[in-house]
Amino acid sequence: MTQLPASTARKMGLVIDLDTCVGCHACVISCKGWNTENYGAPLSDQDPYGADPKGTFLNRIHSYEITPDEGTAQLAHFPKSCLHCEDAPCVTVCPTGASYKRVEDGIVLVNESSCIGCGLCAWACPYGAREMDAAEGVMKKCTLCVDRIYNENLPEEDRVPSCVRTCPAGARHFGDLGDENSEVSQLVAERGGFDLMPEQGTKPVNKYLPPRPKQDHTPKGDIDLLAPLLAPVSEEPKGFLGWLDKALDALPGAEKNN
């Protein structure tokens, strides 16, 4: 049975804004590309162009239609990956020590050379964040791009997880959630960030920011929404238009329409 560290020096993780995410899947594609080309064994695909395609992804987007009691239906996009929990059950259940949590930054990783593909960690994870790679026979999971965030050969702006760097909507944020003064911690405090399924007791490091309340633009009764836009801005023309109107009236034979 693998032991968890009593504490970690930092708590590196993601803050995901559910109000901003547009479900474009750019984070999914960039994650797949980076982790296939760089860290560990490639993320394999099985029959990708066939009738039943399957593959290994470390980050997925789930979309849900929300129908409130009043107002219009909304579409919510929910990105999901490993939450790098403080009390990670996937680590303590691992029989070989392949799953472990780093003391220096709290990132949960898998030593692929020690993984026997038993799948116990996937059963223990309440978030479904573990994926068995069918080609490699080992368990895969989000690494927070550990090979990227500490790579001094990369420009400083690129030393963040690939999903964060790629997100066109700025819905993903990365930093030390153990530091209450960090940008991500302040963002969580300001927006009321929350844990996913806190009742599981896993203490996930990653946080989610709730969607902001949407303004209801549903027409009420016979209100014409275009009426304010079609109303004249002025009873009498002013400026250049006023001068032009008077000039046209002064032309011989001109008749003013009232």
C-alpha positions as CSV (number, residue, x, y, z in Angstrom):
1,M,0.0,0.0,0.0
2,T,1.5,3.3,-1.1
3,Q,1.7,6.1,1.5
4,L,0.8,9.7,0.9
5,P,3.1,12.5,2.1
6,A,2.0,14.1,5.3
7,S,2.2,17.5,3.5
8,T,3.6,19.0,0.4
9,A,5.7,22.1,-0.2
10,R,3.2,23.4,-2.7
11,K,-0.2,22.5,-4.1
12,M,0.0,23.0,-7.8
13,G,-3.3,22.7,-9.6
14,L,-5.8,24.1,-12.0
15,V,-8.7,26.5,-11.6
16,I,-11.3,26.1,-14.3
17,D,-13.9,28.8,-15.0
18,L,-17.2,27.1,-15.9
19,D,-18.6,30.5,-16.9
20,T,-15.9,31.1,-19.5
21,C,-15.4,27.6,-21.0
22,V,-17.1,27.3,-24.4
23,G,-16.5,23.6,-24.9
24,C,-14.2,24.0,-27.9
25,H,-12.0,21.0,-26.9
26,A,-8.8,22.9,-27.7
27,C,-7.5,21.8,-24.2
28,V,-8.3,18.2,-25.1
29,I,-6.4,18.3,-28.4
30,S,-3.4,20.1,-27.0
31,C,-3.2,17.7,-24.0
32,K,-3.4,14.7,-26.3
33,G,-0.7,16.2,-28.6
34,W,1.8,17.2,-25.9
35,N,1.5,14.0,-23.9
36,T,1.8,11.8,-27.0
37,E,4.9,13.5,-28.3
38,N,6.7,14.1,-25.0
39,Y,6.0,12.6,-21.6
40,G,6.2,8.8,-21.2
41,A,4.6,6.4,-23.6
42,P,2.3,7.8,-26.3
43,L,-1.4,8.0,-25.7
44,S,-2.7,5.4,-28.1
45,D,-5.9,5.2,-30.2
46,Q,-7.7,2.1,-31.3
47,D,-9.5,2.1,-34.7
48,P,-9.6,6.0,-34.7
49,Y,-11.3,6.1,-38.1
50,G,-13.5,3.1,-37.8
51,A,-17.0,2.4,-36.6
52,D,-16.0,2.1,-32.9
53,P,-13.1,4.5,-32.2
54,K,-11.5,4.4,-28.8
55,G,-8.5,6.2,-27.3
56,T,-6.7,7.5,-24.2
57,F,-7.3,11.1,-23.2
58,L,-6.1,12.8,-20.0
59,N,-8.6,15.6,-20.3
60,R,-12.2,15.4,-21.5
61,I,-15.1,17.9,-21.9
62,H,-18.6,16.9,-20.9
63,S,-21.5,19.1,-22.0
64,Y,-24.8,19.3,-20.2
65,E,-28.1,21.1,-21.1
66,I,-29.5,22.9,-18.0
67,T,-33.2,23.7,-18.1
68,P,-34.2,26.0,-15.2
69,D,-37.7,26.3,-13.9
70,E,-37.9,29.8,-15.3
71,G,-36.0,31.2,-18.3
72,T,-34.2,29.7,-21.2
73,A,-32.2,26.5,-21.3
74,Q,-28.4,26.8,-21.1
75,L,-25.5,24.6,-22.2
76,A,-22.8,24.1,-19.6
77,H,-19.4,22.7,-20.5
78,F,-17.5,20.7,-17.8
79,P,-13.8,19.9,-18.3
80,K,-12.6,17.0,-16.3
81,S,-9.1,15.6,-15.6
82,C,-7.2,14.4,-12.5
83,L,-7.8,16.8,-9.6
84,H,-4.4,15.9,-7.8
85,C,-6.2,15.3,-4.5
86,E,-4.5,15.8,-1.2
87,D,-6.0,12.6,0.1
88,A,-5.7,10.7,-3.2
89,P,-7.3,7.2,-3.0
90,C,-5.7,6.2,-6.3
91,V,-2.3,6.5,-4.6
92,T,-3.1,4.6,-1.4
93,V,-4.7,1.7,-3.2
94,C,-1.8,1.1,-5.7
95,P,-0.1,-2.3,-4.9
96,T,3.2,-1.5,-6.6
97,G,3.8,2.2,-5.7
98,A,3.4,3.2,-9.3
99,S,0.9,5.9,-8.3
100,Y,2.5,8.5,-6.1
101,K,2.1,12.1,-4.9
102,R,5.2,14.3,-5.1
103,V,6.3,16.1,-1.9
104,E,7.7,19.1,-3.7
105,D,4.5,20.2,-5.5
106,G,1.7,17.8,-4.7
107,I,1.3,16.5,-8.3
108,V,0.0,13.0,-8.6
109,L,1.9,10.9,-11.1
110,V,2.2,7.3,-12.4
111,N,5.5,5.5,-12.8
112,E,4.7,3.6,-15.9
113,S,7.6,1.2,-15.5
114,S,6.1,0.0,-12.2
115,C,2.4,0.0,-13.3
116,I,1.0,-3.5,-13.8
117,G,-2.3,-2.3,-15.2
118,C,-4.4,-3.8,-12.4
119,G,-6.9,-0.9,-12.6
120,L,-7.3,-0.6,-8.9
121,C,-6.6,3.2,-9.0
122,A,-9.3,3.6,-11.6
123,W,-11.8,1.9,-9.3
124,A,-10.7,4.0,-6.4
125,C,-10.9,7.4,-8.2
126,P,-14.4,8.8,-7.6
127,Y,-13.9,11.2,-10.6
128,G,-13.2,8.7,-13.3
129,A,-9.9,10.5,-14.1
130,R,-7.8,7.5,-14.7
131,E,-7.5,5.9,-18.2
132,M,-6.1,2.6,-19.1
133,D,-4.0,2.7,-22.3
134,A,-5.0,-0.4,-24.2
135,A,-1.9,-0.4,-26.3
136,E,0.6,0.1,-23.4
137,G,-1.3,-1.8,-20.7
138,V,-0.6,0.9,-18.1
139,M,-2.7,3.5,-16.4
140,K,-2.5,7.1,-17.6
141,K,-3.6,10.4,-16.0
142,C,-3.1,14.1,-16.1
143,T,0.5,15.1,-15.2
144,L,-0.1,18.9,-15.1
145,C,2.5,18.7,-17.9
146,V,5.3,18.2,-15.3
147,D,7.8,17.9,-18.1
148,R,6.7,21.4,-19.3
149,I,6.2,23.6,-16.2
150,Y,9.8,23.2,-15.0
151,N,11.4,23.2,-18.5
152,E,13.8,26.2,-18.5
153,N,14.4,25.7,-22.2
154,L,10.8,27.0,-22.8
155,P,9.9,30.7,-22.7
156,E,8.4,31.6,-19.3
157,E,4.9,32.0,-20.7
158,D,5.0,28.4,-22.0
159,R,5.8,26.9,-18.6
160,V,2.2,26.1,-17.8
161,P,0.2,23.0,-18.7
162,S,-0.5,22.7,-22.4
163,C,-4.3,23.0,-21.8
164,V,-3.8,26.3,-20.0
165,R,-1.6,27.7,-22.7
166,T,-4.0,26.7,-25.4
167,C,-7.4,27.7,-24.0
168,P,-8.7,30.5,-26.3
169,A,-11.3,31.6,-23.8
170,G,-8.9,31.9,-20.8
171,A,-11.0,29.5,-18.8
172,R,-8.1,27.6,-17.4
173,H,-5.7,28.9,-14.8
174,F,-2.6,27.3,-13.2
175,G,-0.7,28.0,-10.0
176,D,0.0,27.2,-6.4
177,L,-3.3,26.7,-4.5
178,G,-1.4,26.2,-1.3
179,D,-0.4,29.9,-1.4
180,E,-3.3,32.1,-0.4
181,N,-1.7,35.1,-2.1
182,S,-1.3,33.4,-5.5
183,E,-3.4,34.5,-8.4
184,V,-5.3,31.3,-8.5
185,S,-6.1,31.3,-4.8
186,Q,-7.3,34.9,-5.0
187,L,-9.4,34.0,-8.0
188,V,-11.0,31.1,-6.1
189,A,-11.8,33.4,-3.1
190,E,-13.3,36.2,-5.3
191,R,-15.5,33.9,-7.4
192,G,-16.5,31.4,-4.8
193,G,-14.5,28.5,-6.3
194,F,-15.6,25.0,-5.1
195,D,-14.4,21.4,-4.9
196,L,-15.8,18.7,-7.0
197,M,-17.8,16.2,-5.0
198,P,-16.4,17.3,-1.6
199,E,-18.4,14.6,0.2
200,Q,-15.9,12.1,-1.1
201,G,-13.3,13.5,1.3
202,T,-10.5,13.4,-1.2
203,K,-9.7,17.2,-0.8
204,P,-9.1,17.9,-4.5
205,V,-6.5,20.6,-5.3
206,N,-8.2,21.6,-8.5
207,K,-11.1,24.1,-8.2
208,Y,-14.0,25.1,-10.3
209,L,-15.5,28.6,-10.6
210,P,-19.3,28.6,-10.9
211,P,-21.1,30.0,-13.9
212,R,-22.3,33.6,-13.3
213,P,-26.1,34.2,-13.3
214,K,-27.4,34.7,-16.8
215,Q,-29.6,37.6,-17.7
216,D,-33.0,36.5,-19.0
217,H,-33.7,38.0,-22.4
218,T,-36.9,36.1,-22.9
219,P,-39.5,38.4,-24.5
220,K,-42.4,39.3,-22.1
221,G,-45.8,39.6,-23.6
222,D,-45.9,41.6,-26.8
223,I,-42.8,43.6,-26.2
224,D,-40.9,44.4,-29.4
225,L,-37.2,44.0,-28.6
226,L,-36.3,46.0,-31.7
227,A,-38.5,49.0,-30.8
228,P,-35.8,50.9,-28.9
229,L,-33.4,50.5,-31.8
230,L,-35.9,51.7,-34.4
231,A,-37.0,54.8,-32.4
232,P,-35.7,58.1,-33.8
233,V,-32.8,59.5,-31.9
234,S,-33.9,63.1,-32.3
235,E,-37.1,64.9,-33.3
236,E,-35.2,67.5,-35.3
237,P,-32.0,66.7,-37.3
238,K,-28.9,68.5,-35.9
239,G,-25.4,69.1,-37.1
240,F,-24.5,68.2,-40.7
241,L,-27.9,66.4,-41.1
242,G,-29.7,69.5,-39.9
243,W,-27.8,71.7,-42.4
244,L,-28.4,69.3,-45.2
245,D,-32.1,69.1,-44.4
246,K,-32.4,72.9,-44.6
247,A,-30.3,73.1,-47.7
248,L,-32.6,70.6,-49.5
249,D,-35.6,72.5,-48.4
250,A,-34.2,75.7,-49.9
251,L,-33.9,74.1,-53.4
252,P,-36.4,75.3,-56.0
253,G,-39.4,73.1,-56.1
254,A,-38.5,71.2,-52.9
255,E,-41.4,70.2,-50.8
256,K,-41.0,69.2,-47.2
257,N,-42.8,66.1,-46.1
258,N,-44.5,66.5,-42.8
